Amino acid sequence: MPVTPLPQSETASAEGRRARMAPLAKLPVFVGLEGRRVVMAGGSDGAAWKAELLLACGAEVHLYCPAEALDETMAHLIAEESAGPGRLVHHAHPWHVGLFSGAALALADCETREEAQAFFCAARAGGVPVNVIDKPDFCSFQFGSIVNRSPVVVSISTDGAAPILAQAIRRRIETLLPPGLTRWGEAARSLRERVAERLQPGPARRRFWERFVDRALSTEPGSREEAVAKLLGDLDATAIEAPAGRVTLVGAGPGDAELLTLKAMRALQSADVILFDDLVSAEVLELARREAKRMLVGKRGGRESCRQEDINDLMVRFAKDGKHVVRLKSGDPMIFGRAGEEIARLRREGIAVEVVPGITAASAMAARFTVSLTHRDHAQSVRFVTGHSRKGALPDTLDWQGLADPRTSTVYYMGGRTAGGIADKLAAFGLPQTTPAVIMSAVTRDKERRWAGRLADMPAAMQAIGVDEPVLIGIGAAFAEAACLPLPEALPVMKEHPAPARRLA
């Protein structure tokens, strides 16, 4: 089956012209304040926070505020600075219009609108950018929500419309950027001139910095000093060889992009090529590197699919071209993901392969039902079982005697079309028809549907839910609370059945 590339979200116009930049509410600009004078009026707690921010940038802050109007936080900050570098200068009187000449910035915390307007107009008349705290009408610039890995600095702005949203975005970015990025940023600054002297602009220099970035964002163990020494060894070489290709098998989770791991995010952001399954959600793909080539290699039960051999060939081809290939699989790549076949092929070809686990659908289903699959009062083991074979029917090799154990929580993957057969087999091997059962389709997605009840009613419920979306079936006492069913006082004893006769080849 031919492989279908994912349509890009932005395409060139018919005339081939590049799209113009979308409108910006504000231009994000980073201003150097080292040793520059900043005028500040007001001694409030909010002003103290802004003063700390300015001092962290190396500014010389001149605060104009009567002593009796100082907030405790601001007074403490003044005392700290007086014992230190002394870059916070307190003038114990109100501000006046003669203060602004030559200042880099002006900030104020004003109680009344009239005072805010007066400060704003005086600063603007002096040609100084001005910000009056919590009064957007009197601000020529705004502060963003900051992620500090200086010299790496990220600022998020919502143009004052939703500061809480900016803070939430900042928290997400904080989790993605390792704390050690500060030291890597400092290392990049120290190496910049040496790299420019030794490597000409072009592929060699670009490959050096790509390796640098990979190590800076890596979660692999090892010290920064060792990594930098290795990079310097590359720099001293006469030429930097083209990087070897590699493949990362990444678990995309059940669909909700918020369930993606940080390591999976970093893999997606560093990918050159992404080969993704049909069940990977658009929200997860949206987090991938924009420049990455994306190719749908869909594998979906009951539908036309890309052959596994073709997928293996694609991974090998791109990796041998020096690309970082991400094989993006729904759920966890090591659970019903045919990862073993892919890893074996890549190893035979001498291609480096790494696995990033994901949240498997059974765990997500248990979370959505808020049930513990291994609740010690109900289940001493848990099983994940495939509900269909290559022929589309139940696999012939399943241990139904073991699956009918009432002390086991069993989750059947891809069991929508074989739900009736599953119920019949379990009943034949002694599992009571009153055993709790649950069904969930499209786990964690907008189309999610769920049912909970008894094993006897499960096949009819499956027909009502349908098999258009991926289906999971859970059976066992652990699902009693989700199904609102009482547990039996004593667990039943399994029936003994003779082993099925096997034909010899």
SULHUWO-V567751 format. One line per field, one symbol per residue. phi: phi as a letter, one per 20 degrees, with the letter a starting at -180 (. if undefined). A space follows every 10 residues. Layout:
# SULHUWO-V567751
phi = ???
This chain:
# SULHUWO-V567751
phi = .fedfffffc cffgemefff ffgdfbefcd dfdgmeecec codfffffff fgffffenfd ededaggfef fgffffffff ffedfmedde debffbfeee gnfebccbdd fdffffffff fffffemdgc cdgmcgfdce bceeedddcg fecdcdcdlm fbgffffffg fffgfedfgf fgffffffff egfffffecf gpgffffgff fgfgffefdf fpefffffff ffffffffbe fffffbcced eemfqfffef ffffgffffd feccddefef ffffffefgf effdcfcgcb gmcfcffgff fgffgfffff eneeddeedf mdfecldlfg ffffffffem dfccddfcff fffffgffel cefcgfecbd bccdcfebef endfffefef gffeffedec deeldgfdgf ffffffffen fgfefgbccb dlgmdfegcb bbadgfefff fffffndfdg cccdcqffef ffeldfeffc ffeffecfff fdeef
